Amino acid sequence: MALSITDVYSMFDTSVVSDALDKYDIDGVITGLPPAESGQTAVGRAHTMRFEWADNPGKQTNFPYTMLNELLNDRVLVIDGVSPDISCWGGNASRLAENAGVSGVVINGGYRDIPEICEGAFPVFARQPTPKSGQYRLTVESIGEPLEIDGVVVNPEDLIIADATGVVVVPAENAVDVAETAEITLREELLVERKIENGATVTDLQSNDHEF
């Protein structure tokens, strides 16, 4: 059975995908969104969501249930929050997302309940931890619309690859071509690794014009 495009991207780390994007002059790298736990990785198509400050802070809003009703199987939820000081996500949200088959969450904002999240298996990438709840402070402003995070546009259905090195966004229309280039890049990287393990020197590598 043929691999899905997300299965293919699961074979690559973010550095390999970033190198492949460079071949197409695409800057899809978002930094400063580390995983809650260093070994966490996430790969999937983006499901986007943007938050805003609540018009009436302290009053009931559509957060968090509008967000929680958008936990889609095999998708990476990409949230543009309002501030790294306000939590958009927590332990119970992670449990519900894992149960729903979500591939991970990438948050341009804060999150909390770090011990519970690190004990679980659900991948969370965000700006920073904060105890301050988004309840009564946030509202879900849009779902399934393009986002811009640190100059990188994230459209629904773009490929998201996230690990301890960073988050990479591959435009959906380029996903197949970039994956093919990433496979070539990975083979080159593995070749260099084998040569180094077998005692190759810098001069040896340079003479073969290997890329790093």
C-alpha positions in Angstrom: 0.0 0.0 0.0 1.3 3.4 -0.9 2.4 5.7 1.9 0.4 8.8 2.6 2.2 12.2 2.3 2.2 12.5 6.1 3.8 9.0 6.4 6.5 10.2 4.0 7.2 13.3 6.0 7.3 11.3 9.2 10.6 9.9 7.9 12.3 13.3 8.0 13.4 15.6 10.8 12.8 19.4 10.5 16.4 20.1 9.5 16.1 17.8 6.4 12.8 19.4 5.5 14.2 22.9 5.9 17.1 22.0 3.6 14.6 20.7 1.0 12.6 23.9 1.3 15.7 25.9 0.6 15.9 24.3 -2.8 12.6 26.0 -3.7 13.4 29.3 -2.0 10.6 28.7 0.6 11.1 29.9 4.2 8.8 27.8 6.2 10.7 27.6 9.5 9.2 28.8 12.8 11.5 28.9 15.8 10.9 29.6 19.4 8.1 27.0 19.7 9.8 24.2 21.6 8.1 20.9 22.6 6.9 20.5 26.1 9.2 17.4 26.2 12.3 17.2 24.1 11.4 13.9 22.4 8.0 15.0 21.1 7.5 15.1 17.4 4.4 15.9 15.3 3.6 15.5 11.6 0.3 16.2 9.9 -1.7 18.6 7.9 -2.5 21.9 9.5 -5.9 22.8 11.0 -5.7 26.5 11.8 -7.3 28.6 14.5 -6.8 32.2 15.7 -7.6 33.6 19.1 -8.3 37.2 20.2 -8.8 38.9 23.5 -12.3 38.6 24.9 -14.5 41.7 24.5 -15.7 41.3 28.1 -12.9 39.7 30.2 -14.2 37.7 33.1 -17.4 36.7 31.2 -18.1 33.4 29.5 -16.7 33.2 25.9 -16.6 30.5 23.2 -13.2 29.3 24.6 -12.4 26.5 25.1 -15.3 24.5 23.7 -15.1 25.9 20.2 -11.5 24.9 20.1 -12.1 21.5 21.6 -14.8 20.8 19.0 -12.2 21.2 16.3 -9.9 18.3 17.4 -9.6 16.5 14.0 -8.0 13.1 13.4 -4.6 13.1 11.8 -4.3 16.9 11.9 -1.9 19.2 13.6 -3.9 22.0 15.3 -2.1 25.3 14.7 -3.2 28.1 17.1 -2.3 31.8 16.9 -2.8 33.0 20.4 -2.8 36.5 21.9 0.3 36.3 24.2 2.9 33.9 25.5 1.7 34.9 29.0 -1.9 33.5 28.4 -2.5 29.7 28.3 -4.3 28.4 25.2 -3.8 24.7 26.2 -3.5 22.3 29.1 -3.5 18.8 30.3 -7.1 18.0 29.7 -7.0 19.4 26.2 -4.1 17.1 25.5 -6.0 14.1 26.8 -9.0 15.0 24.6 -6.8 15.6 21.6 -5.0 12.3 22.0 -8.3 10.5 22.3 -9.5 12.2 19.1 -6.4 11.2 17.1 -5.0 14.7 16.7 -1.3 14.5 15.6 -0.2 17.4 17.8 -0.7 21.1 18.6 1.5 24.1 17.6 0.7 27.2 19.6 1.9 30.7 19.0 1.1 31.5 22.7 1.3 30.0 26.1 0.2 26.6 27.7 0.1 25.1 31.1 -0.1 21.8 33.1 3.5 20.9 32.1 3.8 17.8 34.3 0.6 16.2 32.9 1.6 17.0 29.3 5.1 15.6 29.7 3.7 12.4 31.3 1.4 11.9 28.3 2.1 11.1 24.7 0.4 14.0 23.0 2.9 16.5 21.4 2.6 20.1 22.4 4.8 22.9 20.9 4.3 26.4 22.2 6.1 29.7 23.1 6.3 29.2 26.9 4.6 27.7 30.0 2.3 30.0 32.0 -0.2 29.3 34.8 -2.5 32.1 33.6 -5.7 30.6 32.2 -7.2 31.6 28.9 -10.6 30.9 30.3 -12.7 34.2 30.3 -9.8 36.0 28.6 -9.7 34.5 25.1 -12.2 34.0 22.3 -11.8 31.9 19.2 -11.9 34.4 16.4 -11.4 32.2 13.3 -11.1 28.6 12.2 -9.6 27.2 9.0 -8.2 30.5 7.8 -4.6 31.4 6.9 -2.3 32.4 9.8 0.9 34.3 9.9 3.4 33.3 12.6 6.8 35.0 12.6 6.5 35.9 9.0 5.6 32.3 7.9 2.1 31.8 6.5 0.3 28.7 7.6 -2.7 27.7 5.4 -5.1 24.9 6.2 -3.8 21.6 4.8 -0.2 22.7 4.7 2.2 20.0 6.1 3.5 20.7 9.6 6.7 18.9 10.8 7.7 19.7 14.4 10.5 18.4 16.6 12.9 19.7 19.2 14.8 21.7 16.6 11.8 23.7 15.4 8.6 23.8 13.4 8.5 23.6 9.6 5.6 24.5 7.3 5.5 23.0 3.8 2.9 24.6 1.5 0.3 22.0 0.4 0.9 22.8 -3.2 4.7 22.0 -2.8 4.4 19.0 -0.5 5.1 16.3 -3.1 8.1 18.0 -4.7 9.6 19.0 -1.3 9.2 15.4 -0.1 11.0 14.1 -3.1 13.9 16.6 -2.5 13.9 15.8 1.2 14.4 12.1 0.4 17.5 13.0 -1.7 18.7 15.3 1.1 18.3 12.5 3.7 20.2 10.0 1.6 23.1 12.5 1.3 23.0 13.1 5.1 23.1 9.4 5.9 26.0 8.9 3.4 28.0 11.7 5.2 27.2 10.1 8.6 28.5 6.7 7.4 31.7 8.2 6.0 32.4 10.0 9.2 31.7 6.9 11.2 34.2 5.1 9.0 36.9 7.7 9.6 36.4 10.2 6.8 38.2 13.5 7.4 37.1 17.0 6.6 39.4 17.0 3.6 37.7 13.7 2.4 34.3 15.2 2.7 35.3 18.5 1.1 36.8 16.8 -1.9 33.4 15.1 -2.6 31.6 18.4 -2.1 29.2 17.1 0.5 26.6 19.4 1.9 25.9 19.7 5.7 
